[in-house]
Amino acid sequence: MLDQNILYQLGFTSYFHNQLEELNQQGWEVGRITSEHKERYSLITLKGCFEGEIIGNLRFTAQSRADFPVVGDWVLVSYYDERKVLIHKVFSRSNLLKRKAVGQDSDIQIIAANIDYAFIVESVNRDFSINRFERYMSLCYDSGIEPILVLNKSDLLKQEEINLLVDNVCKRHSSVRLITSNCINKDGIDLIRNEVRSCKTYCFLGSSGVGKSTIINLLLGKDYLATNEISDFIQRGKHTTSHRELILLESGGVIIDNPGLREVGIASASKGVEETFNKIKILALKCKYKDCTHHHEQGCAVRDALENGILDNESYWNYIKLIKENAHYESSVKQRKQKGKMLSQQIKNYKKGIRKKP
């Protein structure tokens, strides 16, 4: 008999429980993926922590990378021995956080699955960028994940400078929760801890060296994740997280740590971009043309707001950039599908030609 209370604490909500009877025909048990290493997995079940391997049927029926388990996934397993399990099925996901793969026009990289909230961490030093916040927010909103912004390493600046950064962020995104933190004096760590609720899943997103692992260690109350001292030369922490990992907090809540992302590519995230730039979305309703690009059209309410100082100039241009980037990605995907269809047709025609030969 499954202990539903323990599963619920791990994030096994009614959404997944409703799938259980349909999926589980063999008496398999429920587990959640905690880390992944080249198609070998670590996971947690009611019996503890195990290493897992997917069965051949699941491997050969997968049509894309998204069909394989990822960190945060709920799966059905059977026990192989005291340390290993076999992964038979993956539960339908509540969401999937992804980005455009680096250096690939039409491929995606999956970050994690089944996430409720995302802490988007930025350091307040020279790498700080509200535009980068907006990129991460677009990915989160597109997946139905609520973002929480964290300005970390506040000890590197004077309070007046911190206040200015906070004001600039709030002017562009006043409805998004914002926390300033300092891992040296632990300022703001309790505020982050108070955001983490039992039975919910949180992920940490941000560039390399912004302090994600240090914050998680403080939440855990121990040095669980490896971290390095801040570099005096470049004024940022050295990147140490090399893989995604799901971690359970004793106080409740599930956290997923992620390696730093040097590029935050937008992939089929038009919904997320619109949600991030909600002010532009509302203004666009007043545009003269429904398909207005907000560039040079007459009667564009967005351009009017920009010229009248109602809309932030930097925010506008970042919106235009992300929209173009998203359109380029979707165009690349469409072209690859068309090439695939053409190749398939050529193969069919070739086979027909062979059969017609005497």
C-alpha positions in Angstrom: 0.0 0.0 0.0 1.5 3.4 -1.0 2.0 5.9 1.7 0.2 8.9 0.0 1.4 11.4 2.6 5.1 10.7 1.8 4.5 10.8 -1.9 2.5 14.1 -1.5 5.5 15.6 0.4 7.6 14.7 -2.6 5.2 16.5 -4.9 3.0 13.6 -6.0 -0.2 15.6 -6.4 -3.6 14.6 -7.6 -2.5 15.3 -11.2 -0.1 12.3 -11.0 -2.3 10.2 -8.7 -5.1 10.3 -11.3 -2.7 8.7 -13.8 -1.6 5.9 -11.4 -4.4 3.4 -12.0 -4.2 3.7 -15.8 -0.4 3.4 -16.0 0.2 0.9 -13.2 -1.0 -2.5 -14.4 1.9 -4.6 -13.1 2.1 -3.5 -9.4 5.1 -1.3 -10.1 6.1 1.4 -7.6 6.3 5.2 -7.9 9.6 7.0 -7.9 10.9 10.5 -8.8 14.0 11.2 -10.8 16.6 13.1 -8.8 19.5 13.2 -11.2 20.5 11.9 -14.7 23.9 10.8 -16.1 23.8 9.8 -19.8 20.5 7.8 -19.5 21.4 6.3 -16.1 19.3 7.8 -13.4 19.2 8.3 -9.6 15.7 8.3 -8.1 13.9 8.1 -4.8 11.0 5.8 -3.9 9.2 4.9 -0.7 12.0 2.3 -0.1 14.9 4.8 -0.4 17.3 6.0 -3.1 18.2 3.8 -6.1 20.0 3.8 -9.4 17.7 3.3 -12.3 17.9 2.2 -15.9 15.1 2.5 -18.5 13.8 -0.8 -20.1 14.4 -1.5 -23.7 10.8 -1.0 -24.8 10.8 2.6 -23.3 14.1 3.3 -25.0 13.1 2.0 -28.5 9.6 3.6 -28.6 10.9 7.0 -27.7 10.5 9.4 -30.6 12.5 12.3 -29.1 14.7 13.3 -26.1 11.5 14.5 -24.4 10.2 10.9 -24.2 13.1 9.9 -21.9 12.9 10.6 -18.1 14.4 13.9 -16.9 15.1 15.4 -13.5 11.8 16.0 -11.7 9.9 13.3 -13.6 7.6 10.8 -11.8 8.1 7.2 -13.1 7.0 3.7 -12.4 9.7 1.2 -11.5 10.3 -2.4 -10.5 13.1 -3.4 -8.1 16.0 -5.2 -9.7 18.2 -5.7 -6.6 18.9 -3.8 -3.4 20.5 -0.9 -5.3 18.9 -0.8 -8.7 15.5 -0.4 -10.3 14.1 -0.7 -13.8 12.1 2.3 -15.1 9.0 1.2 -17.1 6.9 4.3 -17.6 7.1 8.1 -17.3 4.0 9.9 -15.9 2.5 12.7 -18.1 4.2 15.9 -16.9 2.5 18.9 -15.5 5.1 21.0 -17.3 8.5 20.9 -18.9 11.1 23.6 -18.6 13.2 23.9 -21.7 15.4 26.2 -23.8 16.9 26.3 -27.3 20.0 24.1 -27.4 23.3 26.0 -27.7 24.5 26.2 -31.3 21.4 24.5 -32.7 18.7 26.3 -34.6 15.9 23.9 -34.0 16.9 21.6 -31.1 15.8 22.0 -27.5 17.5 21.3 -24.2 15.3 20.0 -21.5 16.1 21.5 -18.1 13.6 19.7 -15.7 10.0 18.7 -15.3 7.1 19.2 -12.9 8.2 22.5 -11.4 5.9 24.9 -9.4 8.2 27.8 -8.9 11.6 29.0 -10.2 14.1 31.1 -8.3 15.9 33.2 -11.0 19.2 34.3 -9.4 21.3 37.2 -10.6 24.4 38.6 -9.0 24.4 42.4 -8.5 27.9 42.8 -9.8 28.9 43.8 -13.4 27.0 40.9 -15.0 23.6 42.0 -13.7 21.0 42.4 -16.5 17.2 42.8 -16.3 17.1 41.6 -19.9 18.4 38.3 -18.7 15.8 38.1 -16.0 13.2 38.6 -18.7 14.6 35.7 -20.7 14.3 33.3 -17.8 10.9 34.6 -17.0 9.7 33.9 -20.6 10.9 30.3 -20.3 9.1 30.0 -16.9 5.8 31.6 -17.9 5.7 29.5 -21.1 5.8 26.3 -19.0 3.4 27.6 -16.4 6.1 28.1 -13.7 5.9 31.1 -11.4 9.2 33.0 -11.3 10.7 34.6 -8.1 13.6 37.0 -8.7 16.6 36.9 -6.5 19.3 39.7 -6.5 22.2 37.9 -4.8 25.6 39.1 -3.5 24.2 42.4 -2.3 27.4 42.8 -0.2 29.3 43.7 -3.3 27.5 47.1 -3.7 26.5 50.0 -1.5 23.0 50.1 -0.2 22.2 53.1 -2.4 23.3 51.0 -5.5 21.2 48.1 -4.4 18.1 50.3 -4.0 18.6 51.6 -7.5 18.8 48.1 -9.0 15.6 47.1 -7.1 13.8 50.2 -8.3 14.8 49.5 -11.9 13.5 45.9 -11.7 10.3 46.9 -10.0 9.6 49.6 -12.7 9.6 46.9 -15.4 8.1 44.0 -13.4 6.3 45.3 -10.3 4.1 42.2 -10.0 6.9 39.7 -9.7 8.3 38.9 -6.2 11.9 40.2 -5.7 14.3 39.2 -3.0 17.8 40.6 -2.3 20.2 38.3 -0.6 23.7 38.1 0.7 25.2 34.7 1.4 28.1 36.2 3.5 25.8 37.6 6.2 22.8 35.4 5.2 20.7 38.4 4.5 17.5 37.5 2.6 18.1 33.7 3.0 15.2 33.4 5.5 13.0 35.2 2.9 13.9 32.6 0.3 13.3 29.8 2.8 9.9 31.2 3.7 8.9 31.0 0.0 9.6 27.3 -0.1 6.5 25.3 0.9 6.1 21.6 1.5 4.9 19.5 -1.4 6.0 22.1 -3.9 8.9 21.8 -6.4 11.3 24.7 -6.9 14.2 25.1 -9.3 17.1 27.5 -9.2 18.1 29.2 -12.5 20.9 31.6 -13.3 24.2 32.1 -14.9 27.4 30.4 -13.7 28.8 31.7 -10.4 25.8 33.8 -9.2 25.5 31.8 -6.0 22.8 29.3 -6.6 24.6 26.4 -4.9 25.6 28.6 -1.9 22.0 29.6 -1.4 20.8 26.0 -1.5 23.5 25.0 1.0 22.2 27.7 3.4 18.7 26.4 2.9 19.8 22.9 3.7 21.9 24.0 6.6 25.0 22.1 5.4 27.5 22.1 2.6 25.7 19.6 0.4 26.7 21.2 -3.0 30.3 22.1 -3.9 31.0 25.8 -4.2 34.2 27.8 -4.7 35.4 31.1 -3.4 34.5 34.3 -5.3 37.2 35.4 -7.8 38.7 38.7 -6.9 39.6 39.3 -10.5 36.2 38.8 -12.2 34.1 39.3 -9.1 32.0 36.2 -9.5 31.9 32.7 -8.0 33.4 29.9 -10.0 30.9 27.6 -11.6 30.8 24.2 -9.8 27.4 22.6 -10.4 27.9 20.1 -13.3 24.5 18.4 -13.4 20.9 18.8 -12.4 19.9 17.4 -9.1 16.7 17.2 -7.1 17.1 17.8 -3.4 14.7 17.3 -0.5 14.5 19.9 2.3 14.0 18.6 5.8 11.6 21.5 6.4 9.5 20.4 3.4 9.7 21.3 -0.3 11.7 20.0 -3.2 14.6 21.9 -4.9 16.2 21.3 -8.2 19.7 22.8 -8.7 20.8 23.4 -12.2 24.2 24.1 -13.9 24.7 27.8 -14.8 23.3 28.6 -18.3 25.6 30.8 -20.3 23.0 31.2 -23.0 19.3 31.3 -22.4 17.8 30.6 -25.9 14.1 31.0 -26.5 12.4 28.0 -28.0 8.7 28.0 -28.9 8.0 30.4 -26.0 5.8 33.0 -27.6 3.2 32.6 -24.8 5.9 33.1 -22.2 7.3 36.2 -23.9 3.9 37.8 -24.1 3.3 37.0 -20.4 6.7 38.5 -19.4 6.0 41.7 -21.3 2.4 41.9 -20.1 2.4 45.7 -20.4 3.2 45.5 -24.1 0.6 42.7 -24.5 -2.1 45.0 -23.0 -1.0 48.0 -25.1 -1.1 45.8 -28.3 -4.8 45.4 -27.8 -5.2 49.0 -28.8 -3.1 48.8 -32.0 -4.9 49.6 -35.2 -3.9 46.3 -36.8 -4.3 42.9 -35.2 -1.1 41.6 -36.8 0.9 44.7 -35.8 4.6 44.1 -35.4 5.1 47.2 -33.3 7.8 48.5 -35.6 6.6 51.1 -38.1 2.9 50.7 -38.4 0.5 53.7 -38.2 -1.8 53.5 -35.2 0.6 51.3 -33.2 -0.3 51.8 -29.5 3.0 50.2 -28.4 5.1 52.6 -30.4 3.0 55.5 -29.2 3.5 54.5 -25.5 7.3 54.2 -26.2 7.5 57.7 -27.7 5.4 59.2 -24.9 7.7 57.6 -22.2 5.0 55.3 -20.9 6.9 52.2 -22.0 10.5 51.5 -21.0 12.8 51.7 -24.1 15.1 48.9 -23.0 12.2 46.6 -22.2 10.6 47.3 -25.6 13.8 46.4 -27.5 14.3 43.3 -25.4 10.7 42.3 -26.2 11.4 42.8 -30.0 14.6 40.8 -29.8 12.9 37.8 -28.0 10.0 37.8 -30.4 12.4 37.7 -33.4 14.4 35.0 -31.7 11.4 32.9 -31.1 10.1 33.4 -34.7 13.6 32.3 -36.0 13.4 29.1 -33.9 9.9 28.2 -35.0 10.9 28.8 -38.6 13.9 26.5 -38.2 11.7 23.8 -36.8 9.3 24.2 -39.7 12.1 24.0 -42.3 13.6 20.8 -40.6 10.1 19.2 -40.7 9.7 20.1 -44.4 13.1 18.6 -45.2 12.2 15.5 -43.3 9.0 15.1 -45.3 10.9 15.6 -48.6 13.5 13.0 -47.7 10.8 10.6 -46.7 9.0 11.1 -50.0 12.2 10.7 -51.9 12.8 7.3 -50.2 9.3 6.2 -51.0 9.7 7.2 -54.6 13.0 5.4 -54.8 11.5 2.2 -53.4 8.6 2.4 -55.9 11.1 2.8 -58.7 12.9 -0.3 -57.6 9.7 -2.4 -57.5 8.7 -1.3 -61.0 11.9 -2.4 -62.6 11.6 -5.7 -64.5 
